[in-house]
Amino acid sequence: MSKPTVALAADHAGFELKNLLRDELKAQGYAVLDLGTNGPDSVDYPDFGRKLAQTVADGQAQMGVVVCGTGIGISIAANRVPGCRAALCHDATSARLCREHNDANVLALGARLIGVETARDCLKAFLETPFAGGRHARRVEKLGQPA
Ligand code: RB5
C-alpha cells in the first residue's frame, strides 16, 4: 500500500514539534507538505488550522497533522472546514480509535501538553490504522451532513 501524502501545520507553540515530526516522516518515505509556521514569531492558529484542513479537504494531502500549544484551538479551526475530521489526541489509543471509528483525516497534537515520544506514538498509530468501516461508516457519513 502506498504511503499517504501528509500535510503539517502549526502555530508558534507547535512549530518545533511539527518540524521534528515532518523530518521523521520524510525519513520514513512519506511525501510531506509543510504549511508552516516555521519560526517562533507569534501567529494565529486559526490561519494554520484552516489552511491545513483545506489542503486535506481538497485532496492535495490524504492526511494532516496540526499542532498548537494545546491542540485545541487549531483542531477547532480545522474542524470548521467541511471534509476535515480532526481528532485531538494525547495517547496512541485515541489516535488508533480516531482512525478505526471516526475515519479522522487530521491528527491534532498539543505540543505543550505531550512529550515527543507520545507524539511519535500518536502519529504512528494515526497513519498506520485503517478505518474499520461497517457500522462506523454510517456515523462518519452523518458527520459530513450540515448541522
Ligand atoms: C498560543 O499561545 C496558544 O494559545 C495556542 O498555541 C493554542 O494552545 C490554542 O489553542
Backbone and ligand atoms as CSV (ligand in chain L), in Angstrom:
chain,resi,resn,atom,element,x,y,z
A,1,MET,N,N,0.854,-1.191,0.000
A,1,MET,CA,C,0.000,0.000,0.000
A,1,MET,C,C,0.894,1.247,0.000
A,2,SER,N,N,0.598,2.205,-0.909
A,2,SER,CA,C,1.447,3.391,-0.975
A,2,SER,C,C,1.162,4.310,0.215
A,3,LYS,N,N,2.158,5.068,0.588
A,3,LYS,CA,C,2.021,5.920,1.764
A,3,LYS,C,C,1.265,7.195,1.393
A,4,PRO,N,N,0.417,7.674,2.309
A,4,PRO,CA,C,-0.315,8.906,2.025
A,4,PRO,C,C,0.613,10.116,2.048
A,5,THR,N,N,0.222,11.155,1.304
A,5,THR,CA,C,0.881,12.449,1.478
A,5,THR,C,C,0.347,13.071,2.759
A,6,VAL,N,N,1.248,13.570,3.582
A,6,VAL,CA,C,0.876,14.126,4.888
A,6,VAL,C,C,1.194,15.613,4.907
A,7,ALA,N,N,0.177,16.435,5.157
A,7,ALA,CA,C,0.380,17.877,5.328
A,7,ALA,C,C,0.525,18.171,6.813
A,8,LEU,N,N,1.349,19.139,7.133
A,8,LEU,CA,C,1.558,19.534,8.537
A,8,LEU,C,C,1.456,21.048,8.662
A,9,ALA,N,N,0.879,21.488,9.771
A,9,ALA,CA,C,0.816,22.924,10.054
A,9,ALA,C,C,0.803,23.116,11.565
A,10,ALA,N,N,1.298,24.274,11.981
A,10,ALA,CA,C,1.399,24.559,13.416
A,10,ALA,C,C,1.412,26.064,13.630
A,11,ASP,N,N,1.173,26.471,14.859
A,11,ASP,CA,C,1.427,27.860,15.235
A,11,ASP,C,C,2.805,27.933,15.911
A,12,HIS,N,N,3.096,29.079,16.500
A,12,HIS,CA,C,4.416,29.278,17.105
A,12,HIS,C,C,4.660,28.339,18.277
A,13,ALA,N,N,3.581,27.899,18.934
A,13,ALA,CA,C,3.738,26.977,20.067
A,13,ALA,C,C,3.992,25.546,19.609
A,14,GLY,N,N,3.698,25.271,18.346
A,14,GLY,CA,C,3.792,23.892,17.882
A,14,GLY,C,C,4.809,23.647,16.790
A,15,PHE,N,N,5.493,24.713,16.332
A,15,PHE,CA,C,6.301,24.510,15.124
A,15,PHE,C,C,7.494,23.578,15.346
A,16,GLU,N,N,8.054,23.569,16.556
A,16,GLU,CA,C,9.217,22.688,16.765
A,16,GLU,C,C,8.810,21.217,16.708
A,17,LEU,N,N,7.694,20.886,17.352
A,17,LEU,CA,C,7.217,19.506,17.277
A,17,LEU,C,C,6.797,19.165,15.849
A,18,LYS,N,N,6.127,20.094,15.201
A,18,LYS,CA,C,5.732,19.877,13.797
A,18,LYS,C,C,6.958,19.596,12.931
A,19,ASN,N,N,8.018,20.379,13.098
A,19,ASN,CA,C,9.223,20.183,12.277
A,19,ASN,C,C,9.890,18.838,12.557
A,20,LEU,N,N,9.916,18.469,13.833
A,20,LEU,CA,C,10.505,17.168,14.186
A,20,LEU,C,C,9.721,16.022,13.529
A,21,LEU,N,N,8.395,16.081,13.629
A,21,LEU,CA,C,7.567,15.028,13.027
A,21,LEU,C,C,7.695,15.037,11.505
A,22,ARG,N,N,7.751,16.226,10.934
A,22,ARG,CA,C,7.922,16.359,9.473
A,22,ARG,C,C,9.204,15.665,9.020
A,23,ASP,N,N,10.293,15.929,9.708
A,23,ASP,CA,C,11.582,15.350,9.307
A,23,ASP,C,C,11.575,13.835,9.467
A,24,GLU,N,N,10.916,13.356,10.515
A,24,GLU,CA,C,10.854,11.899,10.715
A,24,GLU,C,C,9.970,11.250,9.647
A,25,LEU,N,N,8.886,11.902,9.293
A,25,LEU,CA,C,8.025,11.352,8.233
A,25,LEU,C,C,8.783,11.274,6.911
A,26,LYS,N,N,9.524,12.342,6.609
A,26,LYS,CA,C,10.329,12.348,5.364
A,26,LYS,C,C,11.308,11.186,5.366
A,27,ALA,N,N,11.968,10.980,6.502
A,27,ALA,CA,C,12.958,9.903,6.613
A,27,ALA,C,C,12.310,8.529,6.451
A,28,GLN,N,N,11.018,8.454,6.768
A,28,GLN,CA,C,10.284,7.189,6.629
A,28,GLN,C,C,9.701,7.018,5.227
A,29,GLY,N,N,9.922,7.997,4.348
A,29,GLY,CA,C,9.472,7.859,2.966
A,29,GLY,C,C,8.113,8.462,2.662
A,30,TYR,N,N,7.546,9.197,3.602
A,30,TYR,CA,C,6.274,9.883,3.334
A,30,TYR,C,C,6.555,11.153,2.528
A,31,ALA,N,N,5.663,11.474,1.608
A,31,ALA,CA,C,5.655,12.795,0.991
A,31,ALA,C,C,4.991,13.743,1.980
A,32,VAL,N,N,5.601,14.892,2.213
A,32,VAL,CA,C,5.039,15.827,3.185
A,32,VAL,C,C,4.841,17.198,2.553
A,33,LEU,N,N,3.832,17.892,3.037
A,33,LEU,CA,C,3.584,19.297,2.666
A,33,LEU,C,C,3.652,20.092,3.957
A,34,ASP,N,N,4.636,20.941,4.078
A,34,ASP,CA,C,4.792,21.753,5.291
A,34,ASP,C,C,4.160,23.117,5.047
A,35,LEU,N,N,3.065,23.387,5.740
A,35,LEU,CA,C,2.313,24.629,5.544
A,35,LEU,C,C,2.692,25.699,6.573
A,36,GLY,N,N,3.775,25.492,7.325
A,36,GLY,CA,C,4.212,26.469,8.318
A,36,GLY,C,C,3.426,26.336,9.611
A,37,THR,N,N,3.689,27.197,10.515
A,37,THR,CA,C,4.677,28.249,10.550
A,37,THR,C,C,6.045,27.629,10.835
A,38,ASN,N,N,7.081,28.402,10.578
A,38,ASN,CA,C,8.414,27.808,10.712
A,38,ASN,C,C,9.350,28.575,11.625
A,39,GLY,N,N,8.785,29.320,12.540
A,39,GLY,CA,C,9.623,30.040,13.494
A,39,GLY,C,C,8.813,30.431,14.711
A,40,PRO,N,N,9.487,31.046,15.691
A,40,PRO,CA,C,8.834,31.338,16.971
A,40,PRO,C,C,7.986,32.611,16.980
A,41,ASP,N,N,7.958,33.361,15.887
A,41,ASP,CA,C,7.152,34.585,15.881
A,41,ASP,C,C,5.671,34.239,16.030
A,42,SER,N,N,4.992,35.031,16.821
A,42,SER,CA,C,3.598,34.733,17.137
A,42,SER,C,C,2.704,34.818,15.892
A,43,VAL,N,N,1.909,33.781,15.709
A,43,VAL,CA,C,0.941,33.724,14.606
A,43,VAL,C,C,-0.396,33.278,15.191
A,44,ASP,N,N,-1.424,33.251,14.367
A,44,ASP,CA,C,-2.766,32.880,14.832
A,44,ASP,C,C,-3.116,31.473,14.365
A,45,TYR,N,N,-3.377,30.587,15.333
A,45,TYR,CA,C,-3.630,29.183,14.978
A,45,TYR,C,C,-4.809,28.972,14.018
A,46,PRO,N,N,-5.857,29.835,14.025
A,46,PRO,CA,C,-6.937,29.570,13.051
A,46,PRO,C,C,-6.458,29.627,11.599
A,47,ASP,N,N,-5.492,30.501,11.303
A,47,ASP,CA,C,-4.997,30.605,9.922
A,47,ASP,C,C,-4.357,29.294,9.476
A,48,PHE,N,N,-3.631,28.666,10.378
A,48,PHE,CA,C,-2.905,27.447,10.014
A,48,PHE,C,C,-3.804,26.217,10.057
A,49,GLY,N,N,-4.728,26.199,10.995
A,49,GLY,CA,C,-5.687,25.088,11.037
A,49,GLY,C,C,-6.564,25.059,9.797
A,50,ARG,N,N,-7.006,26.245,9.389
A,50,ARG,CA,C,-7.869,26.329,8.199
A,50,ARG,C,C,-7.106,25.919,6.945
A,51,LYS,N,N,-5.893,26.440,6.798
A,51,LYS,CA,C,-5.105,26.120,5.603
A,51,LYS,C,C,-4.832,24.618,5.508
A,52,LEU,N,N,-4.489,24.033,6.627
A,52,LEU,CA,C,-4.224,22.579,6.641
A,52,LEU,C,C,-5.477,21.808,6.276
A,53,ALA,N,N,-6.603,22.180,6.862
A,53,ALA,CA,C,-7.852,21.449,6.610
A,53,ALA,C,C,-8.274,21.584,5.155
A,54,GLN,N,N,-8.083,22.758,4.584
A,54,GLN,CA,C,-8.429,22.938,3.168
A,54,GLN,C,C,-7.528,22.089,2.275
A,55,THR,N,N,-6.282,21.959,2.654
A,55,THR,CA,C,-5.338,21.144,1.871
A,55,THR,C,C,-5.748,19.675,1.881
A,56,VAL,N,N,-6.229,19.202,3.015
A,56,VAL,CA,C,-6.693,17.810,3.106
A,56,VAL,C,C,-8.046,17.662,2.404
A,57,ALA,N,N,-8.953,18.599,2.634
A,57,ALA,CA,C,-10.281,18.508,2.016
A,57,ALA,C,C,-10.182,18.569,0.491
A,58,ASP,N,N,-9.211,19.351,-0.022
A,58,ASP,CA,C,-9.013,19.463,-1.479
A,58,ASP,C,C,-8.369,18.221,-2.085
A,59,GLY,N,N,-7.808,17.358,-1.254
A,59,GLY,CA,C,-7.153,16.164,-1.754
A,59,GLY,C,C,-5.680,16.341,-2.085
A,60,GLN,N,N,-5.132,17.523,-1.767
A,60,GLN,CA,C,-3.679,17.704,-2.003
A,60,GLN,C,C,-2.864,16.841,-1.055
A,61,ALA,N,N,-3.436,16.524,0.088
A,61,ALA,CA,C,-2.837,15.573,1.029
A,61,ALA,C,C,-3.955,14.663,1.515
A,62,GLN,N,N,-3.600,13.427,1.823
A,62,GLN,CA,C,-4.610,12.480,2.317
A,62,GLN,C,C,-4.768,12.580,3.829
A,63,MET,N,N,-3.711,12.968,4.487
A,63,MET,CA,C,-3.711,13.062,5.944
A,63,MET,C,C,-3.070,14.374,6.369
A,64,GLY,N,N,-3.446,14.841,7.571
A,64,GLY,CA,C,-2.879,16.084,8.075
A,64,GLY,C,C,-2.516,15.982,9.539
A,65,VAL,N,N,-1.591,16.835,9.932
A,65,VAL,CA,C,-1.200,16.956,11.336
A,65,VAL,C,C,-1.196,18.439,11.683
A,66,VAL,N,N,-1.908,18.807,12.745
A,66,VAL,CA,C,-1.893,20.199,13.216
A,66,VAL,C,C,-1.387,20.214,14.656
A,67,VAL,N,N,-0.598,21.220,14.959
A,67,VAL,CA,C,-0.012,21.319,16.299
A,67,VAL,C,C,-0.116,22.760,16.784
A,68,CYS,N,N,-0.654,22.947,17.975
A,68,CYS,CA,C,-0.543,24.238,18.654
A,68,CYS,C,C,-0.182,23.929,20.103
A,69,GLY,N,N,-0.310,24.882,20.994
A,69,GLY,CA,C,0.110,24.642,22.364
A,69,GLY,C,C,-0.663,23.506,23.006
A,70,THR,N,N,-1.960,23.562,22.889
A,70,THR,CA,C,-2.821,22.533,23.461
A,70,THR,C,C,-3.388,21.572,22.417
A,71,GLY,N,N,-3.365,21.973,21.169
A,71,GLY,CA,C,-4.047,21.231,20.111
A,71,GLY,C,C,-5.519,21.590,19.999
A,72,ILE,N,N,-6.001,22.351,20.960
A,72,ILE,CA,C,-7.442,22.638,20.993
A,72,ILE,C,C,-7.832,23.668,19.940
A,73,GLY,N,N,-7.184,24.815,19.981
A,73,GLY,CA,C,-7.586,25.882,19.061
A,73,GLY,C,C,-7.425,25.481,17.609
A,74,ILE,N,N,-6.311,24.858,17.288
A,74,ILE,CA,C,-6.047,24.529,15.885
A,74,ILE,C,C,-6.962,23.394,15.404
A,75,SER,N,N,-7.403,22.513,16.321
A,75,SER,CA,C,-8.342,21.463,15.907
A,75,SER,C,C,-9.741,22.038,15.713
A,76,ILE,N,N,-10.124,23.001,16.555
A,76,ILE,CA,C,-11.422,23.659,16.344
A,76,ILE,C,C,-11.431,24.342,14.981
A,77,ALA,N,N,-10.357,25.052,14.676
A,77,ALA,CA,C,-10.271,25.736,13.378
A,77,ALA,C,C,-10.352,24.743,12.226
A,78,ALA,N,N,-9.609,23.664,12.319
A,78,ALA,CA,C,-9.592,22.677,11.232
A,78,ALA,C,C,-10.969,22.063,11.036
A,79,ASN,N,N,-11.665,21.799,12.129
A,79,ASN,CA,C,-12.961,21.117,12.019
A,79,ASN,C,C,-14.074,22.007,11.473
A,80,ARG,N,N,-13.802,23.287,11.286
A,80,ARG,CA,C,-14.791,24.161,10.664
A,80,ARG,C,C,-14.787,24.040,9.140
A,81,VAL,N,N,-13.799,23.347,8.589
A,81,VAL,CA,C,-13.710,23.160,7.137
A,81,VAL,C,C,-14.409,21.852,6.771
A,82,PRO,N,N,-15.450,21.918,5.919
A,82,PRO,CA,C,-16.148,20.688,5.529
A,82,PRO,C,C,-15.182,19.658,4.934
A,83,GLY,N,N,-15.343,18.426,5.337
A,83,GLY,CA,C,-14.487,17.358,4.833
A,83,GLY,C,C,-13.321,17.054,5.743
A,84,CYS,N,N,-13.078,17.944,6.700
A,84,CYS,CA,C,-11.992,17.707,7.665
A,84,CYS,C,C,-12.567,17.050,8.912
A,85,ARG,N,N,-11.934,15.982,9.345
A,85,ARG,CA,C,-12.277,15.330,10.619
A,85,ARG,C,C,-10.993,15.304,11.450
A,86,ALA,N,N,-10.838,16.331,12.272
A,86,ALA,CA,C,-9.632,16.444,13.092
A,86,ALA,C,C,-9.887,15.869,14.474
A,87,ALA,N,N,-8.945,15.076,14.961
A,87,ALA,CA,C,-9.054,14.458,16.281
A,87,ALA,C,C,-7.878,14.897,17.143
A,88,LEU,N,N,-8.204,15.472,18.287
A,88,LEU,CA,C,-7.175,15.875,19.248
A,88,LEU,C,C,-6.827,14.668,20.118
A,89,CYS,N,N,-5.601,14.234,20.049
A,89,CYS,CA,C,-5.187,13.003,20.743
A,89,CYS,C,C,-4.012,13.272,21.679
A,90,HIS,N,N,-4.062,12.585,22.819
A,90,HIS,CA,C,-2.969,12.678,23.792
A,90,HIS,C,C,-2.334,11.323,24.053
A,91,ASP,N,N,-2.778,10.312,23.334
A,91,ASP,CA,C,-2.253,8.961,23.537
A,91,ASP,C,C,-2.500,8.141,22.278
A,92,ALA,N,N,-1.735,7.065,22.143
A,92,ALA,CA,C,-1.795,6.253,20.928
A,92,ALA,C,C,-3.134,5.528,20.775
A,93,THR,N,N,-3.768,5.212,21.896
A,93,THR,CA,C,-5.060,4.527,21.795
A,93,THR,C,C,-6.098,5.435,21.145
A,94,SER,N,N,-6.132,6.685,21.570
A,94,SER,CA,C,-7.054,7.638,20.941
A,94,SER,C,C,-6.726,7.810,19.464
A,95,ALA,N,N,-5.448,7.862,19.146
A,95,ALA,CA,C,-5.038,8.040,17.754
A,95,ALA,C,C,-5.442,6.831,16.903
A,96,ARG,N,N,-5.378,5.642,17.486
A,96,ARG,CA,C,-5.821,4.442,16.754
A,96,ARG,C,C,-7.334,4.460,16.572
A,97,LEU,N,N,-8.037,4.780,17.635
A,97,LEU,CA,C,-9.503,4.717,17.567
A,97,LEU,C,C,-10.103,5.835,16.716
A,98,CYS,N,N,-9.439,6.967,16.644
A,98,CYS,CA,C,-9.978,8.032,15.776
A,98,CYS,C,C,-9.882,7.637,14.315
A,99,ARG,N,N,-8.982,6.740,14.000
A,99,ARG,CA,C,-8.926,6.203,12.635
A,99,ARG,C,C,-9.957,5.084,12.474
A,100,GLU,N,N,-9.961,4.137,13.399
A,100,GLU,CA,C,-10.869,2.990,13.266
A,100,GLU,C,C,-12.335,3.408,13.262
A,101,HIS,N,N,-12.716,4.299,14.164
A,101,HIS,CA,C,-14.133,4.617,14.361
A,101,HIS,C,C,-14.588,5.878,13.633
A,102,ASN,N,N,-13.690,6.857,13.542
A,102,ASN,CA,C,-14.106,8.180,13.050
A,102,ASN,C,C,-13.530,8.539,11.683
A,103,ASP,N,N,-12.692,7.682,11.152
A,103,ASP,CA,C,-12.010,7.970,9.878
A,103,ASP,C,C,-11.391,9.365,9.895
A,104,ALA,N,N,-10.811,9.724,11.036
A,104,ALA,CA,C,-10.177,11.035,11.157
A,104,ALA,C,C,-9.099,11.184,10.086
A,105,ASN,N,N,-9.058,12.364,9.479
A,105,ASN,CA,C,-8.026,12.617,8.466
A,105,ASN,C,C,-7.014,13.680,8.915
A,106,VAL,N,N,-7.230,14.207,10.117
A,106,VAL,CA,C,-6.275,15.160,10.677
A,106,VAL,C,C,-6.031,14.803,12.144
A,107,LEU,N,N,-4.770,14.698,12.500
A,107,LEU,CA,C,-4.360,14.462,13.889
A,107,LEU,C,C,-3.963,15.793,14.502
A,108,ALA,N,N,-4.550,16.136,15.640
A,108,ALA,CA,C,-4.196,17.369,16.348
A,108,ALA,C,C,-3.421,17.020,17.608
A,109,LEU,N,N,-2.334,17.746,17.832
A,109,LEU,CA,C,-1.466,17.489,18.986
A,109,LEU,C,C,-1.210,18.785,19.747
A,110,GLY,N,N,-1.082,18.666,21.046
A,110,GLY,CA,C,-0.757,19.811,21.901
A,110,GLY,C,C,0.690,19.736,22.328
A,111,ALA,N,N,1.518,20.572,21.735
A,111,ALA,CA,C,2.963,20.482,21.971
A,111,ALA,C,C,3.349,20.827,23.406
A,112,ARG,N,N,2.514,21.615,24.086
A,112,ARG,CA,C,2.835,21.983,25.461
A,112,ARG,C,C,2.298,20.964,26.465
A,113,LEU,N,N,1.586,19.974,25.982
A,113,LEU,CA,C,0.940,19.012,26.883
A,113,LEU,C,C,1.508,17.607,26.787
A,114,ILE,N,N,2.038,17.249,25.646
A,114,ILE,CA,C,2.553,15.883,25.491
A,114,ILE,C,C,4.025,15.942,25.107
A,115,GLY,N,N,4.727,14.864,25.375
A,115,GLY,CA,C,6.145,14.780,25.027
A,115,GLY,C,C,6.337,14.245,23.622
A,116,VAL,N,N,7.580,14.286,23.193
A,116,VAL,CA,C,7.908,13.865,21.829
A,116,VAL,C,C,7.591,12.389,21.604
A,117,GLU,N,N,7.883,11.547,22.578
A,117,GLU,CA,C,7.646,10.110,22.386
A,117,GLU,C,C,6.151,9.823,22.220
A,118,THR,N,N,5.337,10.491,23.019
A,118,THR,CA,C,3.889,10.293,22.897
A,118,THR,C,C,3.398,10.816,21.550
A,119,ALA,N,N,3.932,11.946,21.120
A,119,ALA,CA,C,3.542,12.485,19.810
A,119,ALA,C,C,3.915,11.508,18.701
A,120,ARG,N,N,5.092,10.934,18.779
A,120,ARG,CA,C,5.523,9.935,17.781
A,120,ARG,C,C,4.569,8.739,17.774
A,121,ASP,N,N,4.226,8.256,18.974
A,121,ASP,CA,C,3.327,7.106,19.076
A,121,ASP,C,C,1.964,7.433,18.479
A,122,CYS,N,N,1.469,8.633,18.776
A,122,CYS,CA,C,0.172,9.058,18.223
A,122,CYS,C,C,0.225,9.070,16.703
A,123,LEU,N,N,1.277,9.646,16.160
A,123,LEU,CA,C,1.368,9.784,14.702
A,123,LEU,C,C,1.489,8.422,14.026
A,124,LYS,N,N,2.264,7.543,14.612
A,124,LYS,CA,C,2.413,6.199,14.030
A,124,LYS,C,C,1.065,5.464,14.022
A,125,ALA,N,N,0.370,5.515,15.143
A,125,ALA,CA,C,-0.941,4.850,15.213
A,125,ALA,C,C,-1.916,5.476,14.233
A,126,PHE,N,N,-1.885,6.792,14.152
A,126,PHE,CA,C,-2.798,7.513,13.254
A,126,PHE,C,C,-2.561,7.109,11.797
A,127,LEU,N,N,-1.313,7.057,11.386
A,127,LEU,CA,C,-1.011,6.803,9.972
A,127,LEU,C,C,-1.103,5.332,9.593
A,128,GLU,N,N,-0.994,4.460,10.564
A,128,GLU,CA,C,-0.941,3.020,10.216
A,128,GLU,C,C,-2.249,2.286,10.471
A,129,THR,N,N,-3.240,2.971,11.022
A,129,THR,CA,C,-4.503,2.305,11.336
A,129,THR,C,C,-5.550,2.616,10.267
A,130,PRO,N,N,-6.153,1.613,9.669
A,130,PRO,CA,C,-7.202,1.870,8.678
A,130,PRO,C,C,-8.561,2.134,9.340
A,131,PHE,N,N,-9.440,2.786,8.605
A,131,PHE,CA,C,-10.827,2.965,9.035
A,131,PHE,C,C,-11.503,1.592,9.039
A,132,ALA,N,N,-12.266,1.315,10.103
A,132,ALA,CA,C,-12.884,-0.006,10.236
A,132,ALA,C,C,-14.137,-0.147,9.382
A,133,GLY,N,N,-14.766,0.959,8.988
A,133,GLY,CA,C,-15.981,0.878,8.162
A,133,GLY,C,C,-17.131,0.264,8.944
A,134,GLY,N,N,-17.964,-0.520,8.250
A,134,GLY,CA,C,-19.092,-1.181,8.905
A,134,GLY,C,C,-20.032,-0.175,9.542
A,135,ARG,N,N,-20.397,-0.430,10.807
A,135,ARG,CA,C,-21.349,0.457,11.484
A,135,ARG,C,C,-20.828,1.872,11.623
A,136,HIS,N,N,-19.515,2.017,11.583
A,136,HIS,CA,C,-18.928,3.351,11.739
A,136,HIS,C,C,-19.125,4.213,10.488
A,137,ALA,N,N,-19.300,3.579,9.350
A,137,ALA,CA,C,-19.400,4.335,8.096
A,137,ALA,C,C,-20.641,5.231,8.101
A,138,ARG,N,N,-21.749,4.706,8.595
A,138,ARG,CA,C,-22.993,5.494,8.646
A,138,ARG,C,C,-22.805,6.731,9.534
A,139,ARG,N,N,-22.127,6.557,10.623
A,139,ARG,CA,C,-21.926,7.659,11.572
A,139,ARG,C,C,-20.971,8.717,10.996
A,140,VAL,N,N,-19.935,8.250,10.342
A,140,VAL,CA,C,-18.992,9.200,9.729
A,140,VAL,C,C,-19.689,9.965,8.608
A,141,GLU,N,N,-20.541,9.268,7.867
A,141,GLU,CA,C,-21.334,9.926,6.821
A,141,GLU,C,C,-22.168,11.056,7.434
A,142,LYS,N,N,-22.750,10.810,8.594
A,142,LYS,CA,C,-23.563,11.841,9.263
A,142,LYS,C,C,-22.721,13.031,9.707
A,143,LEU,N,N,-21.466,12.782,10.014
A,143,LEU,CA,C,-20.591,13.897,10.401
A,143,LEU,C,C,-20.448,14.904,9.270
A,144,GLY,N,N,-20.596,14.429,8.039
A,144,GLY,CA,C,-20.430,15.304,6.875
A,144,GLY,C,C,-21.697,16.049,6.503
A,145,GLN,N,N,-22.798,15.767,7.202
A,145,GLN,CA,C,-24.052,16.449,6.868
A,145,GLN,C,C,-24.100,17.818,7.545
A,146,PRO,N,N,-24.757,18.777,6.895
A,146,PRO,CA,C,-24.851,20.104,7.511
A,146,PRO,C,C,-25.615,20.064,8.828
A,147,ALA,N,N,-25.295,20.957,9.748
A,147,ALA,CA,C,-25.966,20.976,11.065
A,147,ALA,C,C,-27.421,21.407,10.914
L,1,RB5,C1,C,-0.781,30.163,21.817
L,1,RB5,O1,O,-0.287,30.846,22.917
L,1,RB5,C2,C,-1.846,29.158,22.255
L,1,RB5,O2,O,-2.986,29.828,22.679
L,1,RB5,C3,C,-2.153,28.204,21.129
L,1,RB5,O3,O,-0.997,27.548,20.735
L,1,RB5,C4,C,-3.151,27.083,21.450
L,1,RB5,O4,O,-2.806,26.400,22.601
L,1,RB5,C5,C,-4.566,27.453,21.377
L,1,RB5,O5,O,-5.467,26.615,21.476
